[in-house]
Amino acid sequence: MIDDDLPPVLTSGLSRQQWGLIIAGDQIRREPPDRLQFSHTVLCQVGIPRKHTPERRYERSNGNLSLLIEGGSLWNGLSWIEQPLPYGAIPRLVMVHISTEAVKTKSRVIDVGESMRQFLTQLGLQTSGGRRGGYTALKKQLQALAACRMTLGMTDGDRVSTIDAKPIKRFDAWLLNGDHDGSQRTLWPGELELSEDFFDTLTRHAVPLDFRALGALKHSALALDIYTWLAHRLPRVSDARGTKVSWSNLKEQFGQDYGRSKDFKKAFRHALRQVCTVYPDAKLRDFPGGLVLQPSRSPVPRTIVSMSVPDRQRD
């Protein structure tokens, strides 16, 4: 968080968001993280919508992986309530949080706290209320995430596989009054249970992330997607000459929200600059048709991962 007591001359011309990135980047350069977070390797390569969509189906592809997300419904004690597709930064941060808890506790059952305020604090999000505040947004996105179905398609040579990748198997919730008169009934979970398939692959293929970088990028779902993708992809580049990724491939992976390629490239480059501020070891360069990914160190050294979760199986 930016220190409100910083002299005005230092903050002139920069937003709190920009200063947050600068301070996080400086801390990351100077010292290793004192705690880790994890994401599933699949969600580092293909992810959920970044913006609200009225559609009930969403597809996202990257190479030989394709993720299909379908909206679901939740029982509120009286009736089935249709949920929208999850979108934006909040469900991404939620998935990182519950994945981290699952890796650390080695349990599919995740305690998400006794209140929304407690959970918002765990995610590093604002605890303001109101229609558009943190409480409402978290409740909406968590319910959508719990209800949705995720299906993963994989192609390996001549072999084609379809895998049920729904992350949340069980959604236990308390009934809370939405209004003072009790006319609305809303849900807050006490526990989430991850599906067995998701948990098993997570424990074998969890990608370590720096919590300070995620905190600095939480304002942008696109920046979070780029950061987790690079955290997974760059340490796996073995060719010293690097690996080329075309702008058309990048748009297919990240640019479903953009009609024109030039609009996507502008937004992607802006987000990429922010990501590189908090992932200083990321090595990339331009080529006429896209980017070259070069061998880079992971944002979290393997020694720290080994000390934090000594018996976890890693990629």
Secondary structure, 3 states (H helix, E strand, C coil): CCCCCCCHHHHCCCCHHHHHHHHHHHHHHHCCCCCEEEEECCCCCCCCCCCCCCCCEEEEEECCEEEEEECCEEECCCCEEECCCCCCHHHHHHHHHHHHHHHHHCCCEEECCCCHHHHHHHHCCCCCCCCCCHHHHHHHHHHHHHHCEEEEEEEECCEEEEEECCCEEEEEEEEEECCCCCCCEEEEEEEEEECHHHHHHHHHCEEEEEHHHHHHHCCCHHHHHHHHHHHHHHHHCCCCCCEEEEHHHHHHHHCCCCCCHHHHHHHHHHHHHHHHHHCCCCCEEEECCEEEECCCCCCCCHHHHHHHCCCCCCC
